[in-house]
Each structure stands twice: as C-alpha cells, then as structure tokens.
Amino acid sequence: MTHLVDELIREHQSIVAQLNEIKLLGVTSDEGQKKLALAKAGLLAHLEKEDHQLYPTLKREAKTSPELKRTLELFAKDMDKISNDALKFFKKYENGGSGIEFAKEFGLLLAILSQRIHKEENIIYAKYNSVA
C-alpha cells in the first residue's frame, strides 16, 4: 500500500470518528459544535488531497483504460452529490439544531459517507496502488 493511500485511509477513520463523537456529544453542545467544525475541515482537506494527489495519477492512467475512465466518471458524479449533501448538512447544523431532525439527517450522512469510503478504499485506492 502506498504512503498516500495509508494517509487517506487514516483520514477516513478520523472523519468517521469525529462524526461519531458529534453523535455522542450532541450537535447543540459546545463540544459537539467544535467537533462538527473539525469534521467539516477534515473532510474538505481530505477531498482536496484526493483531488491534488490521488486523482491526477488515476486520470493519467485512464487515458489508456476506458474501464478506469468510466469508473472515475461514476465516482466523480457520485462525489459531487455527496459533497453537496455533506456541505448542506454542515451549514445547516453549524449553529446547532433539533435532536430528532439532526439524528435522522446525521444517520443518513454517516451511511452515505461510510458507503463512499468503502467503495473508495476497495476500488479507487486499490487501483491507485496498482498504478502508483
């Protein structure tokens, strides 16, 4: 496994851990609000790292691999929606929110992110490791 993939996996684990802490602390608590801001910053930094360090290598490889090109296009389309949804969530709850509504939307966000993380680690990161 490459150093970059190791880093990205650790960042995934950190983001999920921060989100789980928010769930325990509650979005209305001061500590929950701090963790929410940290999770947002961590997610944005992670996405930027992928955009600048991971995907350029894969895009170069995709020039000669139609299958990889299709996979990257699907992942990009999926990530646009996930990023939008996550940013809306962070914006909505940056000053707190109701418990039931937060719990429902939080659960959905965590499920979507967990599914995406699983796909990235098993498909995209594996492909990166094979070409890097």
Phi and psi in radians as a Rosetta constraint file:
Dihedral C 1 N 2 CA 2 C 2 CIRCULARHARMONIC -1.324 0.35
Dihedral N 2 CA 2 C 2 N 3 CIRCULARHARMONIC 2.793 0.35
Dihedral C 2 N 3 CA 3 C 3 CIRCULARHARMONIC -1.035 0.35
Dihedral N 3 CA 3 C 3 N 4 CIRCULARHARMONIC -0.734 0.35
Dihedral C 3 N 4 CA 4 C 4 CIRCULARHARMONIC -1.071 0.35
Dihedral N 4 CA 4 C 4 N 5 CIRCULARHARMONIC -0.805 0.35
Dihedral C 4 N 5 CA 5 C 5 CIRCULARHARMONIC -1.117 0.35
Dihedral N 5 CA 5 C 5 N 6 CIRCULARHARMONIC -0.709 0.35
Dihedral C 5 N 6 CA 6 C 6 CIRCULARHARMONIC -0.996 0.35
Dihedral N 6 CA 6 C 6 N 7 CIRCULARHARMONIC -0.796 0.35
Dihedral C 6 N 7 CA 7 C 7 CIRCULARHARMONIC -1.068 0.35
Dihedral N 7 CA 7 C 7 N 8 CIRCULARHARMONIC -0.803 0.35
Dihedral C 7 N 8 CA 8 C 8 CIRCULARHARMONIC -1.121 0.35
Dihedral N 8 CA 8 C 8 N 9 CIRCULARHARMONIC -0.667 0.35
Dihedral C 8 N 9 CA 9 C 9 CIRCULARHARMONIC -1.148 0.35
Dihedral N 9 CA 9 C 9 N 10 CIRCULARHARMONIC -0.738 0.35
Dihedral C 9 N 10 CA 10 C 10 CIRCULARHARMONIC -1.079 0.35
Dihedral N 10 CA 10 C 10 N 11 CIRCULARHARMONIC -0.665 0.35
Dihedral C 10 N 11 CA 11 C 11 CIRCULARHARMONIC -1.149 0.35
Dihedral N 11 CA 11 C 11 N 12 CIRCULARHARMONIC -0.701 0.35
Dihedral C 11 N 12 CA 12 C 12 CIRCULARHARMONIC -0.991 0.35
Dihedral N 12 CA 12 C 12 N 13 CIRCULARHARMONIC -0.840 0.35
Dihedral C 12 N 13 CA 13 C 13 CIRCULARHARMONIC -1.071 0.35
Dihedral N 13 CA 13 C 13 N 14 CIRCULARHARMONIC -0.701 0.35
Dihedral C 13 N 14 CA 14 C 14 CIRCULARHARMONIC -1.149 0.35
Dihedral N 14 CA 14 C 14 N 15 CIRCULARHARMONIC -0.763 0.35
Dihedral C 14 N 15 CA 15 C 15 CIRCULARHARMONIC -1.083 0.35
Dihedral N 15 CA 15 C 15 N 16 CIRCULARHARMONIC -0.815 0.35
Dihedral C 15 N 16 CA 16 C 16 CIRCULARHARMONIC -1.115 0.35
Dihedral N 16 CA 16 C 16 N 17 CIRCULARHARMONIC -0.716 0.35
Dihedral C 16 N 17 CA 17 C 17 CIRCULARHARMONIC -1.086 0.35
Dihedral N 17 CA 17 C 17 N 18 CIRCULARHARMONIC -0.758 0.35
Dihedral C 17 N 18 CA 18 C 18 CIRCULARHARMONIC -1.082 0.35
Dihedral N 18 CA 18 C 18 N 19 CIRCULARHARMONIC -0.748 0.35
Dihedral C 18 N 19 CA 19 C 19 CIRCULARHARMONIC -1.108 0.35
Dihedral N 19 CA 19 C 19 N 20 CIRCULARHARMONIC -0.694 0.35
Dihedral C 19 N 20 CA 20 C 20 CIRCULARHARMONIC -1.157 0.35
Dihedral N 20 CA 20 C 20 N 21 CIRCULARHARMONIC -0.601 0.35
Dihedral C 20 N 21 CA 21 C 21 CIRCULARHARMONIC -1.140 0.35
Dihedral N 21 CA 21 C 21 N 22 CIRCULARHARMONIC -0.691 0.35
Dihedral C 21 N 22 CA 22 C 22 CIRCULARHARMONIC -1.048 0.35
Dihedral N 22 CA 22 C 22 N 23 CIRCULARHARMONIC -0.732 0.35
Dihedral C 22 N 23 CA 23 C 23 CIRCULARHARMONIC -1.050 0.35
Dihedral N 23 CA 23 C 23 N 24 CIRCULARHARMONIC -0.733 0.35
Dihedral C 23 N 24 CA 24 C 24 CIRCULARHARMONIC -1.251 0.35
Dihedral N 24 CA 24 C 24 N 25 CIRCULARHARMONIC -0.708 0.35
Dihedral C 24 N 25 CA 25 C 25 CIRCULARHARMONIC -1.349 0.35
Dihedral N 25 CA 25 C 25 N 26 CIRCULARHARMONIC -0.512 0.35
Dihedral C 25 N 26 CA 26 C 26 CIRCULARHARMONIC 1.576 0.35
Dihedral N 26 CA 26 C 26 N 27 CIRCULARHARMONIC 2.456 0.35
Dihedral C 26 N 27 CA 27 C 27 CIRCULARHARMONIC -1.280 0.35
Dihedral N 27 CA 27 C 27 N 28 CIRCULARHARMONIC -0.313 0.35
Dihedral C 27 N 28 CA 28 C 28 CIRCULARHARMONIC -1.533 0.35
Dihedral N 28 CA 28 C 28 N 29 CIRCULARHARMONIC -0.232 0.35
Dihedral C 28 N 29 CA 29 C 29 CIRCULARHARMONIC -1.365 0.35
Dihedral N 29 CA 29 C 29 N 30 CIRCULARHARMONIC 2.704 0.35
Dihedral C 29 N 30 CA 30 C 30 CIRCULARHARMONIC -1.030 0.35
Dihedral N 30 CA 30 C 30 N 31 CIRCULARHARMONIC -0.762 0.35
Dihedral C 30 N 31 CA 31 C 31 CIRCULARHARMONIC -1.163 0.35
Dihedral N 31 CA 31 C 31 N 32 CIRCULARHARMONIC -0.671 0.35
Dihedral C 31 N 32 CA 32 C 32 CIRCULARHARMONIC -1.098 0.35
Dihedral N 32 CA 32 C 32 N 33 CIRCULARHARMONIC -0.687 0.35
Dihedral C 32 N 33 CA 33 C 33 CIRCULARHARMONIC -1.153 0.35
Dihedral N 33 CA 33 C 33 N 34 CIRCULARHARMONIC -0.695 0.35
Dihedral C 33 N 34 CA 34 C 34 CIRCULARHARMONIC -1.107 0.35
Dihedral N 34 CA 34 C 34 N 35 CIRCULARHARMONIC -0.762 0.35
Dihedral C 34 N 35 CA 35 C 35 CIRCULARHARMONIC -1.154 0.35
Dihedral N 35 CA 35 C 35 N 36 CIRCULARHARMONIC -0.623 0.35
Dihedral C 35 N 36 CA 36 C 36 CIRCULARHARMONIC -1.090 0.35
Dihedral N 36 CA 36 C 36 N 37 CIRCULARHARMONIC -0.779 0.35
Dihedral C 36 N 37 CA 37 C 37 CIRCULARHARMONIC -1.115 0.35
Dihedral N 37 CA 37 C 37 N 38 CIRCULARHARMONIC -0.691 0.35
Dihedral C 37 N 38 CA 38 C 38 CIRCULARHARMONIC -1.159 0.35
Dihedral N 38 CA 38 C 38 N 39 CIRCULARHARMONIC -0.704 0.35
Dihedral C 38 N 39 CA 39 C 39 CIRCULARHARMONIC -1.133 0.35
Dihedral N 39 CA 39 C 39 N 40 CIRCULARHARMONIC -0.721 0.35
Dihedral C 39 N 40 CA 40 C 40 CIRCULARHARMONIC -1.097 0.35
Dihedral N 40 CA 40 C 40 N 41 CIRCULARHARMONIC -0.831 0.35
Dihedral C 40 N 41 CA 41 C 41 CIRCULARHARMONIC -1.090 0.35
Dihedral N 41 CA 41 C 41 N 42 CIRCULARHARMONIC -0.716 0.35
Dihedral C 41 N 42 CA 42 C 42 CIRCULARHARMONIC -1.130 0.35
Dihedral N 42 CA 42 C 42 N 43 CIRCULARHARMONIC -0.720 0.35
Dihedral C 42 N 43 CA 43 C 43 CIRCULARHARMONIC -1.137 0.35
Dihedral N 43 CA 43 C 43 N 44 CIRCULARHARMONIC -0.772 0.35
Dihedral C 43 N 44 CA 44 C 44 CIRCULARHARMONIC -1.117 0.35
Dihedral N 44 CA 44 C 44 N 45 CIRCULARHARMONIC -0.725 0.35
Dihedral C 44 N 45 CA 45 C 45 CIRCULARHARMONIC -1.132 0.35
Dihedral N 45 CA 45 C 45 N 46 CIRCULARHARMONIC -0.693 0.35
Dihedral C 45 N 46 CA 46 C 46 CIRCULARHARMONIC -1.102 0.35
Dihedral N 46 CA 46 C 46 N 47 CIRCULARHARMONIC -0.807 0.35
Dihedral C 46 N 47 CA 47 C 47 CIRCULARHARMONIC -1.093 0.35
Dihedral N 47 CA 47 C 47 N 48 CIRCULARHARMONIC -0.678 0.35
Dihedral C 47 N 48 CA 48 C 48 CIRCULARHARMONIC -1.132 0.35
Dihedral N 48 CA 48 C 48 N 49 CIRCULARHARMONIC -0.719 0.35
Dihedral C 48 N 49 CA 49 C 49 CIRCULARHARMONIC -1.097 0.35
Dihedral N 49 CA 49 C 49 N 50 CIRCULARHARMONIC -0.752 0.35
Dihedral C 49 N 50 CA 50 C 50 CIRCULARHARMONIC -1.079 0.35
Dihedral N 50 CA 50 C 50 N 51 CIRCULARHARMONIC -0.784 0.35
Dihedral C 50 N 51 CA 51 C 51 CIRCULARHARMONIC -1.072 0.35
Dihedral N 51 CA 51 C 51 N 52 CIRCULARHARMONIC -0.628 0.35
Dihedral C 51 N 52 CA 52 C 52 CIRCULARHARMONIC -1.674 0.35
Dihedral N 52 CA 52 C 52 N 53 CIRCULARHARMONIC -0.444 0.35
Dihedral C 52 N 53 CA 53 C 53 CIRCULARHARMONIC -2.005 0.35
Dihedral N 53 CA 53 C 53 N 54 CIRCULARHARMONIC -0.542 0.35
Dihedral C 53 N 54 CA 54 C 54 CIRCULARHARMONIC -1.655 0.35
Dihedral N 54 CA 54 C 54 N 55 CIRCULARHARMONIC -0.970 0.35
Dihedral C 54 N 55 CA 55 C 55 CIRCULARHARMONIC -1.172 0.35
Dihedral N 55 CA 55 C 55 N 56 CIRCULARHARMONIC -0.556 0.35
Dihedral C 55 N 56 CA 56 C 56 CIRCULARHARMONIC -1.023 0.35
Dihedral N 56 CA 56 C 56 N 57 CIRCULARHARMONIC -0.705 0.35
Dihedral C 56 N 57 CA 57 C 57 CIRCULARHARMONIC -1.117 0.35
Dihedral N 57 CA 57 C 57 N 58 CIRCULARHARMONIC -0.766 0.35
Dihedral C 57 N 58 CA 58 C 58 CIRCULARHARMONIC -1.167 0.35
Dihedral N 58 CA 58 C 58 N 59 CIRCULARHARMONIC -0.656 0.35
Dihedral C 58 N 59 CA 59 C 59 CIRCULARHARMONIC -1.152 0.35
Dihedral N 59 CA 59 C 59 N 60 CIRCULARHARMONIC -0.659 0.35
Dihedral C 59 N 60 CA 60 C 60 CIRCULARHARMONIC -1.080 0.35
Dihedral N 60 CA 60 C 60 N 61 CIRCULARHARMONIC -0.776 0.35
Dihedral C 60 N 61 CA 61 C 61 CIRCULARHARMONIC -1.145 0.35
Dihedral N 61 CA 61 C 61 N 62 CIRCULARHARMONIC -0.597 0.35
Dihedral C 61 N 62 CA 62 C 62 CIRCULARHARMONIC -1.163 0.35
Dihedral N 62 CA 62 C 62 N 63 CIRCULARHARMONIC -0.339 0.35
Dihedral C 62 N 63 CA 63 C 63 CIRCULARHARMONIC -1.078 0.35
Dihedral N 63 CA 63 C 63 N 64 CIRCULARHARMONIC -0.453 0.35
Dihedral C 63 N 64 CA 64 C 64 CIRCULARHARMONIC -1.990 0.35
Dihedral N 64 CA 64 C 64 N 65 CIRCULARHARMONIC 0.120 0.35
Dihedral C 64 N 65 CA 65 C 65 CIRCULARHARMONIC -2.339 0.35
Dihedral N 65 CA 65 C 65 N 66 CIRCULARHARMONIC 1.707 0.35
Dihedral C 65 N 66 CA 66 C 66 CIRCULARHARMONIC -1.014 0.35
Dihedral N 66 CA 66 C 66 N 67 CIRCULARHARMONIC -0.618 0.35
Dihedral C 66 N 67 CA 67 C 67 CIRCULARHARMONIC -1.116 0.35
Dihedral N 67 CA 67 C 67 N 68 CIRCULARHARMONIC -0.799 0.35
Dihedral C 67 N 68 CA 68 C 68 CIRCULARHARMONIC -1.125 0.35
Dihedral N 68 CA 68 C 68 N 69 CIRCULARHARMONIC -0.680 0.35
Dihedral C 68 N 69 CA 69 C 69 CIRCULARHARMONIC -1.028 0.35
Dihedral N 69 CA 69 C 69 N 70 CIRCULARHARMONIC -0.800 0.35
Dihedral C 69 N 70 CA 70 C 70 CIRCULARHARMONIC -1.096 0.35
Dihedral N 70 CA 70 C 70 N 71 CIRCULARHARMONIC -0.747 0.35
Dihedral C 70 N 71 CA 71 C 71 CIRCULARHARMONIC -1.064 0.35
Dihedral N 71 CA 71 C 71 N 72 CIRCULARHARMONIC -0.804 0.35
Dihedral C 71 N 72 CA 72 C 72 CIRCULARHARMONIC -1.103 0.35
Dihedral N 72 CA 72 C 72 N 73 CIRCULARHARMONIC -0.686 0.35
Dihedral C 72 N 73 CA 73 C 73 CIRCULARHARMONIC -1.104 0.35
Dihedral N 73 CA 73 C 73 N 74 CIRCULARHARMONIC -0.749 0.35
Dihedral C 73 N 74 CA 74 C 74 CIRCULARHARMONIC -1.122 0.35
Dihedral N 74 CA 74 C 74 N 75 CIRCULARHARMONIC -0.755 0.35
Dihedral C 74 N 75 CA 75 C 75 CIRCULARHARMONIC -1.132 0.35
Dihedral N 75 CA 75 C 75 N 76 CIRCULARHARMONIC -0.699 0.35
Dihedral C 75 N 76 CA 76 C 76 CIRCULARHARMONIC -1.122 0.35
Dihedral N 76 CA 76 C 76 N 77 CIRCULARHARMONIC -0.777 0.35
Dihedral C 76 N 77 CA 77 C 77 CIRCULARHARMONIC -1.083 0.35
Dihedral N 77 CA 77 C 77 N 78 CIRCULARHARMONIC -0.791 0.35
Dihedral C 77 N 78 CA 78 C 78 CIRCULARHARMONIC -1.090 0.35
Dihedral N 78 CA 78 C 78 N 79 CIRCULARHARMONIC -0.733 0.35
Dihedral C 78 N 79 CA 79 C 79 CIRCULARHARMONIC -1.190 0.35
Dihedral N 79 CA 79 C 79 N 80 CIRCULARHARMONIC -0.591 0.35
Dihedral C 79 N 80 CA 80 C 80 CIRCULARHARMONIC -1.014 0.35
Dihedral N 80 CA 80 C 80 N 81 CIRCULARHARMONIC -0.799 0.35
Dihedral C 80 N 81 CA 81 C 81 CIRCULARHARMONIC -1.169 0.35
Dihedral N 81 CA 81 C 81 N 82 CIRCULARHARMONIC -0.794 0.35
Dihedral C 81 N 82 CA 82 C 82 CIRCULARHARMONIC -1.080 0.35
Dihedral N 82 CA 82 C 82 N 83 CIRCULARHARMONIC -0.777 0.35
Dihedral C 82 N 83 CA 83 C 83 CIRCULARHARMONIC -1.056 0.35
Dihedral N 83 CA 83 C 83 N 84 CIRCULARHARMONIC -0.803 0.35
Dihedral C 83 N 84 CA 84 C 84 CIRCULARHARMONIC -1.025 0.35
Dihedral N 84 CA 84 C 84 N 85 CIRCULARHARMONIC -0.851 0.35
Dihedral C 84 N 85 CA 85 C 85 CIRCULARHARMONIC -1.078 0.35
Dihedral N 85 CA 85 C 85 N 86 CIRCULARHARMONIC -0.749 0.35
Dihedral C 85 N 86 CA 86 C 86 CIRCULARHARMONIC -1.125 0.35
Dihedral N 86 CA 86 C 86 N 87 CIRCULARHARMONIC -0.771 0.35
Dihedral C 86 N 87 CA 87 C 87 CIRCULARHARMONIC -1.138 0.35
Dihedral N 87 CA 87 C 87 N 88 CIRCULARHARMONIC -0.653 0.35
Dihedral C 87 N 88 CA 88 C 88 CIRCULARHARMONIC -1.091 0.35
Dihedral N 88 CA 88 C 88 N 89 CIRCULARHARMONIC -0.749 0.35
Dihedral C 88 N 89 CA 89 C 89 CIRCULARHARMONIC -1.047 0.35
Dihedral N 89 CA 89 C 89 N 90 CIRCULARHARMONIC -0.883 0.35
Dihedral C 89 N 90 CA 90 C 90 CIRCULARHARMONIC -1.063 0.35
Dihedral N 90 CA 90 C 90 N 91 CIRCULARHARMONIC -0.734 0.35
Dihedral C 90 N 91 CA 91 C 91 CIRCULARHARMONIC -1.102 0.35
Dihedral N 91 CA 91 C 91 N 92 CIRCULARHARMONIC -0.796 0.35
Dihedral C 91 N 92 CA 92 C 92 CIRCULARHARMONIC -1.074 0.35
Dihedral N 92 CA 92 C 92 N 93 CIRCULARHARMONIC -0.659 0.35
Dihedral C 92 N 93 CA 93 C 93 CIRCULARHARMONIC -1.844 0.35
Dihedral N 93 CA 93 C 93 N 94 CIRCULARHARMONIC 0.197 0.35
Dihedral C 93 N 94 CA 94 C 94 CIRCULARHARMONIC -1.151 0.35
Dihedral N 94 CA 94 C 94 N 95 CIRCULARHARMONIC -0.276 0.35
Dihedral C 94 N 95 CA 95 C 95 CIRCULARHARMONIC -2.113 0.35
Dihedral N 95 CA 95 C 95 N 96 CIRCULARHARMONIC 0.428 0.35
Dihedral C 95 N 96 CA 96 C 96 CIRCULARHARMONIC 1.728 0.35
Dihedral N 96 CA 96 C 96 N 97 CIRCULARHARMONIC -2.966 0.35
Dihedral C 96 N 97 CA 97 C 97 CIRCULARHARMONIC 2.926 0.35
Dihedral N 97 CA 97 C 97 N 98 CIRCULARHARMONIC 3.027 0.35
Dihedral C 97 N 98 CA 98 C 98 CIRCULARHARMONIC -1.291 0.35
Dihedral N 98 CA 98 C 98 N 99 CIRCULARHARMONIC 2.569 0.35
Dihedral C 98 N 99 CA 99 C 99 CIRCULARHARMONIC -1.077 0.35
Dihedral N 99 CA 99 C 99 N 100 CIRCULARHARMONIC -0.873 0.35
Dihedral C 99 N 100 CA 100 C 100 CIRCULARHARMONIC -1.175 0.35
Dihedral N 100 CA 100 C 100 N 101 CIRCULARHARMONIC -0.834 0.35
Dihedral C 100 N 101 CA 101 C 101 CIRCULARHARMONIC -1.100 0.35
Dihedral N 101 CA 101 C 101 N 102 CIRCULARHARMONIC -0.767 0.35
Dihedral C 101 N 102 CA 102 C 102 CIRCULARHARMONIC -1.050 0.35
Dihedral N 102 CA 102 C 102 N 103 CIRCULARHARMONIC -0.823 0.35
Dihedral C 102 N 103 CA 103 C 103 CIRCULARHARMONIC -1.031 0.35
Dihedral N 103 CA 103 C 103 N 104 CIRCULARHARMONIC -0.751 0.35
Dihedral C 103 N 104 CA 104 C 104 CIRCULARHARMONIC -1.130 0.35
Dihedral N 104 CA 104 C 104 N 105 CIRCULARHARMONIC -0.877 0.35
Dihedral C 104 N 105 CA 105 C 105 CIRCULARHARMONIC -1.211 0.35
Dihedral N 105 CA 105 C 105 N 106 CIRCULARHARMONIC -0.609 0.35
Dihedral C 105 N 106 CA 106 C 106 CIRCULARHARMONIC -1.099 0.35
Dihedral N 106 CA 106 C 106 N 107 CIRCULARHARMONIC -0.809 0.35
Dihedral C 106 N 107 CA 107 C 107 CIRCULARHARMONIC -1.029 0.35
Dihedral N 107 CA 107 C 107 N 108 CIRCULARHARMONIC -0.732 0.35
Dihedral C 107 N 108 CA 108 C 108 CIRCULARHARMONIC -1.120 0.35
Dihedral N 108 CA 108 C 108 N 109 CIRCULARHARMONIC -0.818 0.35
Dihedral C 108 N 109 CA 109 C 109 CIRCULARHARMONIC -1.055 0.35
Dihedral N 109 CA 109 C 109 N 110 CIRCULARHARMONIC -0.798 0.35
Dihedral C 109 N 110 CA 110 C 110 CIRCULARHARMONIC -1.101 0.35
Dihedral N 110 CA 110 C 110 N 111 CIRCULARHARMONIC -0.690 0.35
Dihedral C 110 N 111 CA 111 C 111 CIRCULARHARMONIC -1.127 0.35
Dihedral N 111 CA 111 C 111 N 112 CIRCULARHARMONIC -0.776 0.35
Dihedral C 111 N 112 CA 112 C 112 CIRCULARHARMONIC -1.124 0.35
Dihedral N 112 CA 112 C 112 N 113 CIRCULARHARMONIC -0.787 0.35
Dihedral C 112 N 113 CA 113 C 113 CIRCULARHARMONIC -1.143 0.35
Dihedral N 113 CA 113 C 113 N 114 CIRCULARHARMONIC -0.708 0.35
Dihedral C 113 N 114 CA 114 C 114 CIRCULARHARMONIC -1.102 0.35
Dihedral N 114 CA 114 C 114 N 115 CIRCULARHARMONIC -0.721 0.35
Dihedral C 114 N 115 CA 115 C 115 CIRCULARHARMONIC -1.116 0.35
Dihedral N 115 CA 115 C 115 N 116 CIRCULARHARMONIC -0.763 0.35
Dihedral C 115 N 116 CA 116 C 116 CIRCULARHARMONIC -1.106 0.35
Dihedral N 116 CA 116 C 116 N 117 CIRCULARHARMONIC -0.780 0.35
Dihedral C 116 N 117 CA 117 C 117 CIRCULARHARMONIC -1.011 0.35
Dihedral N 117 CA 117 C 117 N 118 CIRCULARHARMONIC -0.811 0.35
Dihedral C 117 N 118 CA 118 C 118 CIRCULARHARMONIC -1.029 0.35
Dihedral N 118 CA 118 C 118 N 119 CIRCULARHARMONIC -0.805 0.35
Dihedral C 118 N 119 CA 119 C 119 CIRCULARHARMONIC -1.113 0.35
Dihedral N 119 CA 119 C 119 N 120 CIRCULARHARMONIC -0.765 0.35
Dihedral C 119 N 120 CA 120 C 120 CIRCULARHARMONIC -1.057 0.35
Dihedral N 120 CA 120 C 120 N 121 CIRCULARHARMONIC -0.847 0.35
Dihedral C 120 N 121 CA 121 C 121 CIRCULARHARMONIC -1.152 0.35
Dihedral N 121 CA 121 C 121 N 122 CIRCULARHARMONIC -0.605 0.35
Dihedral C 121 N 122 CA 122 C 122 CIRCULARHARMONIC -1.567 0.35
Dihedral N 122 CA 122 C 122 N 123 CIRCULARHARMONIC -0.401 0.35
Dihedral C 122 N 123 CA 123 C 123 CIRCULARHARMONIC -1.968 0.35
Dihedral N 123 CA 123 C 123 N 124 CIRCULARHARMONIC -1.081 0.35
Dihedral C 123 N 124 CA 124 C 124 CIRCULARHARMONIC -1.199 0.35
Dihedral N 124 CA 124 C 124 N 125 CIRCULARHARMONIC -0.861 0.35
Dihedral C 124 N 125 CA 125 C 125 CIRCULARHARMONIC -1.146 0.35
Dihedral N 125 CA 125 C 125 N 126 CIRCULARHARMONIC -0.646 0.35
Dihedral C 125 N 126 CA 126 C 126 CIRCULARHARMONIC -1.097 0.35
Dihedral N 126 CA 126 C 126 N 127 CIRCULARHARMONIC -0.748 0.35
Dihedral C 126 N 127 CA 127 C 127 CIRCULARHARMONIC -1.131 0.35
Dihedral N 127 CA 127 C 127 N 128 CIRCULARHARMONIC -0.734 0.35
Dihedral C 127 N 128 CA 128 C 128 CIRCULARHARMONIC -1.039 0.35
Dihedral N 128 CA 128 C 128 N 129 CIRCULARHARMONIC -0.796 0.35
Dihedral C 128 N 129 CA 129 C 129 CIRCULARHARMONIC -1.033 0.35
Dihedral N 129 CA 129 C 129 N 130 CIRCULARHARMONIC -0.576 0.35
Dihedral C 129 N 130 CA 130 C 130 CIRCULARHARMONIC -1.359 0.35
Dihedral N 130 CA 130 C 130 N 131 CIRCULARHARMONIC -0.346 0.35
Dihedral C 130 N 131 CA 131 C 131 CIRCULARHARMONIC -1.917 0.35
Dihedral N 131 CA 131 C 131 N 132 CIRCULARHARMONIC -0.295 0.35
